[in-house]
Amino acid sequence: MTTIKNLKRFGVFAFAVVLLGSCTSSAHIEKDPSTDLANYRTYSWIDNNTGEKKDHKNDLVEANIRTAVDQQLDKNGYRQVKNNPDLLLTYDILLEKNERRNSQPVYSQPYTRLYYNRYTRRYGTIYYPSQVVGYDTYTTPVKEGTVTVTMIDPKTDKTIWQGWATDQINSSQMTGKEIQKNVKTIFKKFDVASN
């Protein structure tokens, strides 16, 4: 009986690990190896408006990204300025449809068997619990959003650092919470990249 409880506990634990693992976003960093980010202390945002008609739906997205990045850079000792910045910042968002592969355990049906004990002259029951007999694998459509933050040296016009994170989203646009989560994930690796 204790083995059944242990198997059930392990199954719940394994499911929780898979579920939590699929909910986390992962960040990737690329850095110019010849650049020391400690030499940069101020930054300014590049205007993403390319002269085309302004799309006001993106105003909130832009504000959310800039606020999230500003907070992370402030924590790392960087200061936003209007003139002569050490760094230029820009961002990009990519929304795409994808497929996620899922796997669920398949269990056998539990059953009982009747037996006769000739010493006590009674019938008894043996219970056989369900067991994992395999896994059912299937794909589900998902929407993913990727946030990319790029740092450019204004003197050389060269990209010196870039970080991006991809996460599953629940709507056609990324929410402020999803943007904040991705930016935090990116900047967790910023300290490592700047050393």
Secondary structure, DSSP 8 states (H G I E B T S, - for coil): -HHHHHHHHHHHHHHHHHHHHHH--EEEEEE-TT--GGG--EEEE-----SS---TTHHHHHHHHHHHHHHHHHHTT-EE-SSS-SEEEEEEEEEEEEEEEEEEEEE---EEEEEEETTTTEEEEEEE---EEEEEEEEEEEEEEEEEEEEEETTTTEEEEEEEEEEEESSSS--HHHHHHHHHHHHHTHHHHH-
